[in-house]
Amino acid sequence: MKRFLYLSCLSLLVISLAGCASLMQPTAQVDNTAGAQALPPYSGPRARIAVADFDVKAAKAGGEIGSGLREMLVTVLINSNRFSVVERQALGAVMQEQELSASGAAQAGAGGPQRGKIKTADLIITAAVTEFEPQASGGMGGIGGGGGVGSGILGGLLGAALNKAHMALDIRIVDTSTSEVLAATRVQGQATDVAGGFMAGFMGSWALGGGLGAYANTPMEKAIRVCIIEAVRYISQTIPVNYYKY
């Protein structure tokens, strides 16, 4: 009788915990159009900006991480319809094409690139990756630490770890005429998820910037996207209105 009551209570506990686990949701909500829906629709004049290479200071991030984050920020800035982004990383290739066109070696009448038409930016956006923690904290989803019925049944049911990830960017907006820093802030993204299949399909298969593919469908992807959205929101709301003139 005691054994029956014990097993009955354990079964109810397992069912209750499974229900709680199935209701757990990530703390960061993201979507495929990260940034495009983060701000209200806009169709007015744009500010002309450039985005500098990211300065990577976080111990767990490298140059590829910085490049991937910059790619994502540029894409989201453009998709917000508030900015005309001039590309400086490819400037050498652009000028090479102009020189080739002007040299006379290119096909005559081809309508190639012309000198003197490169646009300059009124503002430069700089960013430093100050925190990058793919798994900032974790703990077993099951109960009971060392074997036995609790860890065997509940550990297998509730899966592996409760994963928490976060990252932070230090953003500066710099006037290119005066080199004055007009504004600066720190933006961050954080997400928590449960490994083991409970959140399967939530993130889908959306592409990340180069060097970030290893974090697809993980809490780190959510943290990255939230951080980029918050960066675009800050930049859009902070740039003085007189810079929106193109």
Buried (B, 14 or more C-beta within 10 A) or exposed (E): EEEEEEEEEBEEBBEEBBEEBEEBEBBBEBEEEBBBEBBEEEEEEBBBBBBBEBEBEBEBBEEBBBBBBBBBBBBBBBBBEBBBBBEBBEEEEEEEEBEEBEEEEBEEEEEEBEEEEEEEBBBBBBBBBBBBBBBBEBEBBBBBEEEEEBBEBBBEBBBBBBBBBBBBBBBBBBBBEEEEEBBEBEBBBBBBBBBBEBBEEEBEEBEBBBBBEEBBBBBBBBBBBBBBBBBBBBBBEEBEEEBBEE
